[in-house]
Amino acid sequence: MSDSFLFRPEAWVEHRAPRFQGQRLSSRYLMMHDGTRIAIDVHLPGNEETDERFPVVAFFTPYYRRMKLLSDAPQGLEDCPNISVFRSLLLARGYALVAVDVRGSGASFGVRTGLRSPKERTDYLEIVEWINAQAWCSGAIGVTGISYLGAAADFTASWAHPAVKAIVPHSAVWDTWSNQLYPGGVMCRRLVKEYGNLMDALDDDAAEDRDKFPYFKGDHYDGPAPVDEDTDGTLLAEALEAHKANFDMADFVHQLTFRDRALHTDPDFSSAIISPYYYANREADSQTAVYTISGWMDGHYAKGAALRYRWQQNPNKRLLLGAWDHGARTGASPYRHDPQPQAKPLAETLRFFDEHLMGLATGLEDEPPVHYYTVGEERWKAASEWPPRDIQWHTLYFQSDGGLAGEKPQAADVADRYTGDYRCGTGNKSRYNRLYAQNVDEYYADWHGRDQAMLCYTTEALDADMELTGHPVVRLYIESDTQDCALFVYIEDIDEQGKASYVTEGVFRTLHRRIAPAHPHLPPLGPEHSFSERDARYLIPREYSEVAFDLLPTSWLFKAGHRLRVAIALADSDHFSRIPDGVVPTINVGRSRHRASAIELPLMPRQ
């Protein structure tokens, strides 16, 4: 059941008035079992020494736990941009915070051998054990953070340490390969390039390069902060020197062309061991409550959120899906400006930790576990599961003259011919730009007209409102003059004046079209594909193949009088690798009785 209601967790923040002013900040190195020194900050509530024991929230980051400020920095300048919103929320309300530079980053020693390298996961356990042994720790530990930090929360929880009671992963992958690096099997080339540039700038402490990324730009920032014992910066300099051996993002990702392919130099290093799903286990699931938070414009991370939630069995699991982007930094509804998109995710983070780390009665147990926002209706909904149980599937078939309707075609052998256009792209106001630390103020504001170079199918004007909620599925019957290609399928909302608005999309490499089971910790959200090398199949020229895959989740109200459009491209050159590179494919899309290409829509009944 899905219900509309007033969802205002901000009221809990107002109810939980701050208890403490100021903080007691200290930093130090912790020695890991292999001799690597890891830099940590400890933030304790209040200015006065006390014997009080606090629940602790930990943050594991490669983006500097704290910035060193230049001597001329203005009083009060934020030196913890990576965790400041959480610190402001939690510290004054009685939580101790521990922020950690992961190995090979910031002021920590060691080398990063890959994205989210397995050694980091072991470090997390050692640090949790250290935290739990401190006199200021109550014995209840949570982990949270956005993106990389959110995945670190998953890795920490997977150890099933009894002190780790709850985690809140914001905008975090579940499967690093398909949620971040190769969505639908296609490399997100620009993300790999730009994110690699960002990490190089941070790891090398290259201020000029770092300033190219808005999150880390600051006239008074002077790289990562040294720990207290490093009074002259000698240890920090040694650590930064060691970081020069860190992995190269592009070289690393180019080796992982299949989900099961390993690095050339290490047969045991595949994308699995840098993915939370791989370490998930039922002991940890029963031990740690998880609140997953993502948004409709959060790259492909919203799919990761759905995968995590669907795999878990813990009765205290929760899911929040809003109209915002990566980290809920910008609202993503074209119908409404949200001046504070982070308010609800942060409020729910506090409420969840208050429930499971402090033992307060927050009212969470009286609410359904899933909350999602319907764009166009501009309302929050609640459900007992995701996707909501009430959805009804409705199939729209591709018709002649670019039509889209519920009647299945009856022609014997009809197809639409389409030659790809490598000028097709989704621009710089897309769901991907925020993933590499670029600001976006208004999502897809420049979308109208981008479908002119695409193959489009459009419904007649709708007689009544229609709510699309869940993961749509596209089922194509295609013939190609190349052995492989990438499909980019978009759903658009066309208003009465003919203006197109972006709704959602799906990306898929036809090489992976074989229906085959994936890992058991990756529950299917549509047609199931393993993305493994053993299941790869080239297209056979002049032979039709069925290609079916799910699109990214959304909840969108198509209003009466509007039309729904499906637009198909063979490239998003702004963000993805071209397949095949140097050759523009031509495809035939079947729309006959036996090859009825269609879009399958999960619709919510309207009252």
Buried (B, 14 or more C-beta within 10 A) or exposed (E): EBEEEEBEBBEBBEEBEEEBEEBBBEBBBBEBEEEBBBBBBBBBBBEEEEEEBBBBBBBBBBBBBBBBBEEEBEEEBBBBBBBEBBBBBBBBBBBBBBBBBBBBBBBBBBBBBBBBBBBBBBBBBBBBEBBBEBEBBBBBBBBBBBBBBBBBBBBBBBBBBEBBBBBBBBBBBBBBBBBBBBBBBBBBBBBBBBBBBBBBBBBBBBBEBBBBBEBBEBEBBBBBBBBEEBEEBEBBEEBBEBBEEBBEBBEBBBBBBBBBBBBEEEEEBBBBBBBBBBBBEEEBBBBBBBBBBBBBBBBBBBBBBBBBBBBBEBEBBBBBBBBBBBBBBBBBBBEEEBEEBBBBBBBBBBBBBBBBBBEBEBEBEEBBBBBBBBBBBEBBBBBEBBBBEBBEEEBBBBBEEEBBBEEEBEBEEBBBEBEBBBEBBBBEBBBBBBBBBBEBEEBBEBBBEBBEBBBBBBBEEBEEBBBBBBBBBBBBBBBBBBBBBBBBBBBBBBBEEEEBBBBBBBBBBBBBBBEEEBBEBBBBBBBBBBBBEEBBEEBEEEEBBBBBBBBBBBBBBBBEEBBBBBBBBBBBBBBBBBBBEEBBBBBBBBBBEEBBBBBBBBBBEEE
